[in-house]
Amino acid sequence: MAESGPNDVSIVVPAWREERRIGRAVRELRALAATLPGLREIIVVVEPGGDGTAQAAREAAEGDPLVRVVENSEHRGKGSAVRTGMRLAAGGIVFFMDTDLSVPLAHVVPFVGHLVAHPETAAVIGNRRHPESVLTKRQHFLRERAGRFFNQAVRGLGLSVSKDTQCGFKAFRLAPAREIFSRARIDGFAFDAEILLLARQRGLRVDELPVEWVNDEETKFRPLVDGWRSFRDLLKIRRLVRRP
């Protein structure tokens, strides 16, 4: 597929064991085309989980050429799925967002508008801790505490200055996205911290915007197990970036 214009949009949605939620996400994303004429493609990247996620996504697409369902050969993690989608995306602006659409799709248009108005900006990320953000439905206390601890660890290790690296709503210009994600190595939930660090190392400008957050209780993140793995990945990121 040939590359499109600088303001055309690709949306990448990683999905693992999302048979129940992926249909609604695909239908809402297809409806977004009515208010976002530049929407070029929706790429659903499915990691194998032994369920019908890929089939449910295709059924919700109803043959719409706007939707592309890609299946990774093995389950490696959210970071791996997002890298696959970013590698395939062709829009001049590339989003990735979570299947639960906890950040309402109404934010897509202002995020695109920000990139159009600020050509010096390489990426725009959602920040749930921005003073103007609205937490309509908060995360469970334990997960929220785990998220705060994780971001404190990210900042304490000098990996990012952002107070919210993990919000699953980020948009990149195509060229910086390809450069950053081609160098990323983290497969798990900590991949966000890695890509933001790679952007900063390259002197790329990353802006943070407020978002509305409507938490979905059906999360794949397990605070204890995945929290420990994510912290371990932070140490791995630190080692990787210190290599010559």
Secondary structure, DSSP 8 states (H G I E B T S, - for coil): -----TT-EEEEEEEES-TTTHHHHHHHHHHHTTT-TTEEEEEEEEE--SSSHHHHHHHHHTT-TTEEEEE-SS---HHHHHHHHHHH--SSEEEEE-TT--S-GGGHHHHHHHHHH-TTEEEEEEETTSTT-EEEE---HHHHHHHHHHHHHHHHTTS---S-S--SEEEEEHHHHHHHHHH----STTHHHHHHHHHHHTT-EEEEEE-EEE--S--S--TTHHHHHHHHHHHHHHHHHH--
